[in-house]
Amino acid sequence: MAHYLDFEKPLAEIEGKAEELRAIARQSDDPMDVDEEANALDRKASAMLKDLYRELTPWRKCQVARHPQRPHCKDYIEALFTEFTPLAGDRQFGEDLAVMGGLARINDRPVMVIGHEKGHDTQSRLDRNFGMARPEGYRKAARLLDMADRFGLPVITLVDTAGAYPGKGAEERGQSEAIARSTEACLSVGVPLISVIIGEGGSGGAVAFATANRVAMLEHSVYSVISPEGCASILWKDAEKMREAAQALRLTAEDLYKLGVCDRIIPEPMGGAQRDRTGTIKTVGRAIEQMLADLSEKDGETLRKERRQKFLDLGSKGLAA
């Protein structure tokens, strides 16, 4: 069943009416020719979809990035990678299902793939803590990054998290230190490191995976230091001012490309990735292969230096503009 966002409600009504007409025709004993009326509704819905998505506000981009039917990390791994061998545990405390990682091949090339997984239904979302990793998740990521470095495997990270889990247990087990270790591991590896923001990129929980040679963002993904609701609660003591906060945070792919944070914007189908999951995943796969090809001839020291310089230079592009 299709899930519609708040601003898509008029579209839901039109598409619902078209489907209702076709359902009545299928169940009726008497032949009913509803094609013309249903097709007219389809055309109206298509035009409305284009109008809605022509110029999305930053807050609406946040809503699309959080859409529950967008493809998640598990979907990308299953579709793009072969021979995926999951690796579990941080060798200190335990396993964190919010972080998927393991050895795999893309286009027959061996790689290490790591990503946040939010889950697709109530139980899996609870099991995976809605993609909010605990310290053991970030320590697992650091362990896999070190393994990839030792074996000369390019690393691909898929970022989709509202942020690292801020619970008491996570803080007791060293959440901030674990995030820092994962970020440090990203900066230290001498292999190509590519990160794709596939939904939400929230705070240090995202930076710990996205300190990469190439950072790509899906067209309707977002990447920010804090959620719009959290920002509004701090600045205005009112979470309902999230629209103003989203505007101020400059968290869209377009803004971040201008600022030099994002290196590449990957287009999405009209209406967002959730409307063509297969097509979106294929587009992301092609972008990953192109970025891998761009980095494949560089030696480890060059990759490290360029990666570190990229993040040292952050902000200068926006200030110069």
N, C-alpha and C positions, 0 to 999 in steps of 0.2 A: 504493500500500500504506500502510495506516495505521501511524503511528508512535506507540508508547505510552511514556509516561514511567514511571520506576521505580515510583511509587506507584500506577500504573494497571495493573500486571501482573495482578491478579485480574480486572479488567474485561476485559483482553485475552483471557484464557482463556475467559470466558463468550461474548464476541462471536465469538471464533474457533470455538467449538463450534457456535454458531448458523449461521455461514457454512458450516462444514463439512457440517452436515446438509443445507443447501440445495444445496450443490455435489454431494453424493452423489445427491440426488434428481434433479438436472438430468442427471447422467451415466448414471443407471441405466436399463436397458431396461424394467424393471418399474416401474409407477407406485408411488410411495411417498408417502404422506401424512405429511409431517413438519411441516406448518404449525403444528399445535398445539404440538408440542414446541419448535420454533424460536421461535414467538411467546412461549412461556413464558420461554425464555432471553432474548429481547429485553426482556421486562418486568423480569426480574431484573437485566439489565445496566443498564436505565434507572434502576432504583432505586439500584443501586450507584453509578452516575455521580453522582446527586444527593447521595448520602452523602459521596462523595469530595470533591465541590466545594462542599459546604454551608459548610464553614469551613476553607478552605485555610490552612496555616501560611505565614508569610512565605517560607520556603525553597521550599515547593511552588509558591508564586506565581512565584518566580524561575524555576523549572523550566518552568512554563507560558509565561511571558514569552519564554523562549528556545526554545520548541517550533519545530522546523524547518519545520513545515507551517502556521504562522501566516501570514496575509497580510502581505507586506512592502510597502515603499514603492512599488515598481514595480507591484504589484497594485492599490494604491489609485489611483495615477495613471492606470492604464489603465481602471479602472472608473468613477472619479468625474469625471475631467477630460477635456475635449475640446480638440482643436487643440493638444495638448501639443507644444511646440517646445523640445527640449533645448538647453541652452547649456553649452559645455564650456570648461575651462581657466581658469587663474587669471591669465593674462597675465604670468606671471613664470617659472614652472617647467614646468608641464604640466597634464595632466588627471588627476583622481582618480575612478575609477569607484565608489568607496565612497560618493560623494555624487552624487545625481541632482538636477538643477535645471533650470528653464526656465519659459517663458511658457505659460500655459494658460487655459482657461475652466472655471468651475464654475457650472452653471446659467446659462450664457451670460454670466457676469460675468468679465472679464479679471483674472487674478491671476498672481502668481509663486509657484511651488511648489518647495520644496527639501526634500530628505530623505536619510536614510541608507539605503542598500540593501545587504543582507547577501548576496543571491544565493539561488538555490533548489536548486542541485545543486553537486557538487564543483568543477567548472570555474568556474562563475559565482561561487562563494564565494571561490575563490582570486583570480579577477580583481578582485573587489570588496573583497578583504581582509577578508571577514567583517563588513563594515560599519564597520570601524575606519579613520576618515579620517586622511590625512596632511595636512601643512600646506597643500598646494595645494588640498585639498578645502575647508578652512575659508576660504582666501583666495578661492576660487571663490564660496562662499556669501556672503562679505562683498561681493564684486563684484555678485552678483545682488541682494542687499539694497539696495545703492546704486542699482542700475538701477531697482528697483521704486519706490524713494523718488522718483527723478527723474520717473518716468512716472505716479506716483500709483496704483500697483497694490497692493492688499492682498497680504500675504505669508502663505502657509500652510506650516508646516514639519512634517514627519513624522519623529519621532525614534525610532531603533531601533539603538542601538549599545552595545557593552560598554564603549566609551570610545575616546578618540583613540589612534591607533597609537603605541606608545612606542619604536619601533625607532630605531637609531642614525641612519639617514638622515633620518628625520623630525625628530629632535632637531637635527641639523646644519642643517636648513633652517628652523628656528625654529618648532617645533610650538607651544610655549606662547604665543609672540607671535601666531601665526596664530589660535589659539583666542581670545585676548584681542581681536583685531581683529574677529572675527566677533561676539563678544559685544557689543562696542562698537557695531558696526553695527546689531545688534538694538535696542539702547537708543536709537539716534539716528534711526531712520527715522520719518517723520511719516505713516505709513500704518498701517492695522490689521494687527497681527501676531498670528497664531493658531498655537499649537503643539499637536500631539497626540502623546503618547507611545504608540506602537503596540505596543511590545515592551519592550526594555530602554532605560532612560535612564541611561547610565553616565558619571559624573564630568563634567569640564569639556567633554568631547566632546559631551555632550548639552546642557549649559548654553549652549554656543555657538549652538545652534539654538532653544533653548527660553526665551530671555529675552523673553517675549512678553506682550501685553496679556491674553491668555487662554491658560491651560495646561490642556489636557484630558488625561485618562489613560484608556486602556481598563481595564476592571475588573481584569484579571489582569496588567497591565503593572507594571513596577517602575521606580523613579527614585531614584538614590542617588549619594553622593559617591565610592563605591568598591564593587567587587563584594564579596559576602559572603566569597568565598574569599580575596580580597586583604586584607580587613579581618581575617579570622581569622589569616592568616599574620603580620600585623603585631602584633596584640594578643596572640595566644596561641602564635605560632610554629607553628601547626598549621592547615593549610587545611581539615582535616576538621571543624573546629568551625564550618563555614559556616552551620549551622542556627542556632546561638546568635548568630552575627554578623548573619544576616538579621533575626532578632528585634530585635536592638539597634539596627539601622540605621533602622528605621521607614521602610521603602522601599515599602510598598504604597500603592495609590491611596487607600485608606481613611485610612491614617495621614497621608498628605500633604495630603489634603483637610482634615483636622482642623487641620493645622499652617498651612494657608493657602498652601501651595506649589502645590497643584493646585486649579483653579477648578471643575472639572466631572469627574465620573466617567461614562464611557460604558459601559453594560452590555454584557456579552458573552453569547453563547449558553451554555447549560448544557454544561460540558465544555471551554469555552474557544473562542477565535476560530477555531481550526483545525477545529472540528467544523461550522462554518457560515461559511465564508469570505465567501460572497456576502452573507449577512445582516449580518455584522459590518461589511463595507465600506459597505453602505447606511446602517447606523446611524451610522457615523462621518461619512458624507457629510451626513446630516441635522444632526448636531451642529455641523459646520463651518458649514453655512448659517445656523443659528441664531446662532452666535457672530459671524459676519460681519454679520448683520442688527443685532445689539446694538451693534456698533462703527461701523456705516456712517455715522451722523449726526455723529460726533465729528470735530473738526478736528485737524490735525496736531499742534499744540502741546498740545492736551488729551491726545491719545493718548500723546505722549512723556512728559508729566508723570505721567499715571496709571501708565504702564509703569514709570517710574523709582521712583515712590513704592511701587508694589507690591513691588518687590524690596528697597527700603529697609526696608519693614515686616516682611519675612520674619522669623519667629521670635517676633514679639510676640504673635501669636494663640496659639501653643502655650504661651508663658510665662504668658499671662493665664489659660489654662485650668488 
